[in-house]
């Protein structure tokens, strides 16, 4: 990530996750995605917005199975495959980070 991108980001932990999920906005998501070498498209935004809505309602990060269930409305049985196409380095490593979640402690990086 370049210095210009870093200055746009709120405080992040050593692994690049936001310290405070409330500091997230779509510009922050774009900057975090750049750091993950991803260019966000409408499919990414669909998953990210679902995750943010889930967080706003429950105050915890959505488990991948909830995001897969959401994506299944659009992709059917290919929803799990689609999630990992969108975030090839893993749900926690990329999707949670870009959606502004803290790194879930009990989850693997997959």
C-alpha positions as CSV (number, residue, x, y, z in Angstrom):
1,X,0.0,0.0,0.0
2,X,1.4,3.4,-0.9
3,X,1.7,6.4,1.5
4,X,-1.3,8.2,0.0
5,X,-3.5,5.2,0.5
6,X,-2.2,4.7,4.1
7,X,-3.1,8.3,5.0
8,X,-6.7,7.7,4.0
9,X,-7.1,4.8,6.4
10,X,-8.3,5.0,9.9
11,X,-6.2,3.2,12.5
12,X,-5.5,-0.4,11.7
13,X,-3.9,-3.2,13.7
14,X,-0.6,-4.9,12.8
15,X,-2.4,-7.2,10.3
16,X,-4.3,-4.4,8.5
17,X,-7.7,-4.8,10.1
18,X,-9.6,-1.7,11.3
19,X,-9.2,-1.1,15.0
20,X,-12.7,0.4,15.1
21,X,-15.3,-1.0,12.6
22,X,-17.3,2.2,13.0
23,X,-14.5,4.1,11.1
24,X,-15.4,2.2,7.9
25,X,-16.8,3.7,4.8
26,X,-16.7,2.8,1.1
27,X,-13.6,4.9,0.5
28,X,-11.9,2.9,3.3
29,X,-13.0,-0.3,1.7
30,X,-11.5,0.7,-1.7
31,X,-8.2,1.6,0.1
32,X,-8.2,-1.7,2.0
33,X,-8.9,-3.6,-1.3
34,X,-6.0,-1.9,-3.0
35,X,-3.8,-3.2,-0.2
36,X,-5.1,-6.7,-1.0
37,X,-4.6,-6.2,-4.7
38,X,-8.3,-6.4,-5.4
39,X,-10.4,-4.1,-7.6
40,X,-13.9,-4.1,-6.2
41,X,-16.8,-4.8,-8.6
42,X,-20.5,-5.0,-7.9
43,X,-20.3,-8.6,-6.7
44,X,-17.7,-7.6,-4.1
45,X,-19.9,-4.7,-3.0
46,X,-22.9,-7.0,-2.7
47,X,-21.0,-9.2,-0.3
48,X,-19.4,-6.3,1.6
49,X,-22.7,-4.4,2.0
50,X,-24.4,-7.5,3.3
51,X,-21.6,-7.9,5.8
52,X,-21.9,-4.3,6.9
53,X,-25.6,-4.6,7.3
54,X,-25.2,-7.8,9.3
55,X,-22.6,-6.0,11.5
56,X,-24.9,-3.0,12.0
57,X,-27.7,-5.3,13.1
58,X,-25.8,-7.8,15.3
59,X,-22.5,-5.9,16.2
60,X,-20.4,-8.9,15.2
61,X,-18.9,-10.0,11.9
62,X,-21.0,-12.3,9.8
63,X,-19.8,-15.9,9.6
64,X,-19.0,-16.9,6.1
65,X,-22.0,-19.2,6.0
66,X,-24.3,-16.2,6.3
67,X,-22.6,-14.5,3.4
68,X,-22.8,-17.7,1.3
69,X,-26.5,-17.9,2.1
70,X,-26.9,-14.3,0.9
71,X,-24.9,-15.0,-2.3
72,X,-27.0,-18.1,-2.9
73,X,-30.0,-15.9,-3.7
74,X,-28.1,-14.8,-6.8
75,X,-25.7,-17.7,-7.5
76,X,-27.5,-20.7,-6.2
77,X,-25.3,-23.7,-5.5
78,X,-22.2,-21.8,-6.7
79,X,-22.4,-19.3,-3.9
80,X,-19.5,-20.7,-1.8
81,X,-17.3,-20.9,-4.9
82,X,-18.3,-17.3,-5.8
83,X,-17.3,-16.1,-2.3
84,X,-13.8,-17.6,-2.7
85,X,-13.5,-16.2,-6.3
86,X,-14.3,-12.8,-5.0
87,X,-11.9,-13.1,-2.1
88,X,-9.2,-15.6,-3.2
89,X,-7.1,-15.3,-0.1
90,X,-9.9,-16.2,2.2
91,X,-13.0,-14.8,3.8
92,X,-11.3,-13.6,7.0
93,X,-8.1,-12.4,5.3
94,X,-9.8,-10.3,2.6
95,X,-13.6,-10.0,3.0
96,X,-13.6,-9.2,6.7
97,X,-10.7,-6.9,6.3
98,X,-12.2,-4.9,3.4
99,X,-15.6,-4.8,5.1
100,X,-14.0,-3.1,8.0
101,X,-14.4,-5.9,10.6
102,X,-11.9,-6.5,13.3
103,X,-10.0,-9.8,12.7
104,X,-12.3,-12.5,14.2
105,X,-10.2,-14.1,16.9
106,X,-11.6,-17.6,16.8
107,X,-11.7,-18.0,13.0
108,X,-9.0,-19.3,10.8
109,X,-7.7,-17.1,8.0
110,X,-9.7,-19.2,5.4
